[in-house]
Amino acid sequence: KAIISSSASLENLKENISYIINLSKLSELKFEDKIKRPEKSISSVVGDYNVYILIDENIDVEKEKKRLSDEIKQLTEMLEKWKNKIEDKSFINNAPKSEVDKLLLRVRETEDKSVRLNNLLEDLKR
């Protein structure tokens, strides 16, 4: 089950509810104007929307926490490797600009993902 809340218009999402349910494999999806985060839920912000995934007895919270921790660890290791590469003057001076830009973008995207996963992990610990 999930709840999507927003101060913005939910009409576009409501028109596509069957697609969203099928793609996300949800049993139920509700739309609410403005609500507080429900108990026993994890949350994420997607654009103007707050998305709350309700945790039920079918979700192994400990297993999910371990999975998130492992993924965060892997992302941290990748970031460390990439940042070392960026700090290497010979790489910056000799690599094509497009390659450097690609690596910088990858670092930003991975940092964003790491922050989101850490937030999810913190939600699960509550």
N, C-alpha and C positions, 0 to 999 in steps of 0.2 A: 504494500500500500504506500501511496505517496500523496503529499499535499503540495500544491504550488500556490504561493501567495505573492501578491504584487500590488503596488499602488498603480501600476500601469495597466493598460487594457489586457484582459485575459482572453478576449474574443478570438484572436488568431490561434491561440493554443487550444481553446475549446473546439474550434472547427476541426482540429487535427487530433482529437483525443484518441481515436481508435488506433491511429498510427503510433502515437506516443506509447500507449499501453502495450501494443504488440512488440515494438522495438525494445522497450525496456523490460518486458516480461513482468509487468505489474499485474496484480489481481484487481487493483482499484486505483483510480486517480481522481482526486478532488481538487477543485479550484476555490480559493477563498480570497477575499479582498485583502485584508490585513489581519494576520493572526500572530500570536506568540508561538514560539517554538513548542510543539507538542512534547510531552514527556515521552521518554523512550524513543527518541528519534535522532537521526543524524541529519545535518543540514549542509546545504551548499548554496552559494549565490551564483546564478547564471544570468548574466545581463541584469535586467531589472527585476528578475524573479528570485524569490527565496524558495528553494525546493527542500522539502522535509520528507525523508524516507523513514517510515515507521518501522521500528525494530520489533519483530514478533518472535515467538518461540521457535520458529523455523530457522532463525539465523543464529549460528554459533558465534557469539560475540568474541570469545577468546581466540577462536581460529581467525576471525576477521582482523582482530588487533595484531596478531602475529603476521598475517599476510601484509597488512599495511606497514608494520615495522620493518619487515624484510624489504619491501619495495622502497621505503624511505632510505634504508641503508644502501641499497643498490644505487639509488639516485644520488646520494651523497658521495659515493665513491666515484661515480661518473663525473659529477661536478668538480670534484677535486682534481681529477685527471685533466679535464678540459681547462680549468682555471690555470693549472700549471702550464699547460700548452700556451694559453693566451699570455701568460707572464714571461714566456720565453721570447726574448728579443729576436733571436734568429728566426723563429717561426713567423713572428709579426713582420719582420723585414723581408723575408724570402717567399712567404706564401702569397698566392694571388689574393687580392682584396676580397674577391667573392668567397673564397674559402674562409678567410678570417671572419667576414660578415656572417657566413653560415654558422660558424662555431659560436659566435656571440649570440646569435638568435637561439641556437640550441641551448646555450647556457641559460638565457632568460626564460625560455619555455620550461626547462627542467626545474629551475628555481621556483617558478609559479606552480608547477605540478607538485613539487615537494611541500610547498606551503599549504596547498589544498589538502594533500594527504595527511599532513601533520594536524590540520584542523579537524579532519574526519576522525583521526585517531584520538584526539582530545575529546571529541564528542562521545566516542565509544567508551572512554574511561570514566565518564560522568555517570 
